[in-house]
Amino acid sequence: MDAASVTAGDPAQVRVEGVWKVFGRRPREAREMAEAGHTREEIQTATGSVVAVRGASFHVAPGETFVVMGLSGSGKSTLIRCVSHLVEPTEGRVEVCGTDLTQAGSAKLRELRRQKMAMVFQHFGLFPHRKVVDNVAYGLEVQGVERRQRQSRARELLDTVGLEGWGDHYPQQLSGGMQQRVGLARALAVDPEVLFFDEPFSALDPLIRRDMQDELIDLQVKLRRTLVFITHDFAEALKLADRIAIMNDGAFVQVGTPLEILTSPADDYVRAFTQDAPIAKVLPACSLMRPLDGAAIDPGWPPVSSSAPLETALPHLLGSTSPVVVCDEGGTPVGLLHGEDVAGAISENRP
């Protein structure tokens, strides 16, 4: 099945079918021009309308991290606002947790936002007059949860995101990275099934950004929520995603796993991102191993898991002519990884 396809039988928690978003007074004419192959600039000149999203379709399975990646102006932020129904799509259908948002009334949307889904933005949006614990507990307060219970839950989540002891401070007393952790804890407080992230870490310093990425990965291992994550950083997409959708000029160019996109870029636009990608952190050892074919294995050759990234094998391969033994989950050898194969793959990925 194609990674971007949407069918009624898919066990998806987020299902998007043919979503278009056109800003302006002549959306039908703008869409017709877009379908005929005109550029965004040509359409805007002719109609005064802007085609921000062009027929996007995808699904996200329960517990999956789906990353939409694109440069500024590619339409990715507009898309997530359509999917979370902060913006009304011009055309198309969006289903979250079994509810068609494009047909849901305001009361149903409020219920979903309070109980089923949450959003984390680049700008934290914390209440400066509320203590950190009360910021985290805000969604529970809206739900009508009594104060002692919601504060207890909020303090548990502050511990979870590494902010134990900071609950009685005010947001302005925290660093940017700490404030973003508060925003994440606030989103998690209502125990949502689906979380939407719109470039939440892009304003952070590089080291803090890396820490937040690691924090999110750790949380996802523990909680297994369904995540839709927007970023303009390809390295971030590779690090976080189960699948990546690369977006350009309002449309998806390619959808696939990080490995698929790195090894089989759909066109030059995608290839430009992959050229500087840290493939040793993404490609698994099994992707470059040679089959055993009855070869004898020297007991001195170091083993590595078939699912481990190539970088785990590099220390054993550097300065050595001996291969690394690739083993399956049970520890049984399934192949050999040679230094020249790894070096060749890395050099091919450079401009």
Secondary structure by P-SEA (a helix, b strand, c coil): cccccccccccccbbbcbbbbbccccaaaaaaaaaacccaaaaaaacccccccccccccccccbbbbbbbccccaaaaaaaaaaccccccbbbbbccccccccccaaaaaaaaacccccccccccccccccaaaaaaaaaaaacccaaaaaaaaaaaaaaaccccccccccccccaaaaaaaaaaaaacccccbbbbccccccccaaaaaaaaaaaaaaaaacccbbbbbbccaaaaaacccbbbbbccccccccccaaaaaaccccaaaaaaaccccccccccccccccccccccccccbbbbbccccccccccccccccbbbbbbcccccccbbbbaaaaaaaaaaacc
